[in-house]
Amino acid sequence: ENSGPTWPDAIPFPFTDPGATRWLAAATEAYSPERAKNICQVAGISTGNVYFQQGARGLWTSIAESAANQGKLRALFDYTVRDDSAAALFREWRS
């Protein structure tokens, strides 16, 4: 059984990992700021330091950094990968 990538367990966010940056690009493309805020709530990520009125790339970079620093990147990754509404963008990680 493939347990998937190890980078979602990294602290801080592993910007040098190609898989992590591909996931970040997919999340950036997949989700509006409103949806991103909802996903953070579901994943248990505190977003007090996240400015949601910025561009998508900056927003998701901030979310990814916050999630990793809180030890919640795996929860965020798992949520996005299991989200059927964005399945095509996350197919690399879907089993």
Secondary structure, DSSP 8 states (H G I E B T S, - for coil): -----SGGG-SS--TT-HHHHHHHHHHHHH--HHHHHHHHHHHT---TT--TTS-HHHHHHHHHHHHHHTT-HHHHHHHHHH-GGGTTTTGGG--
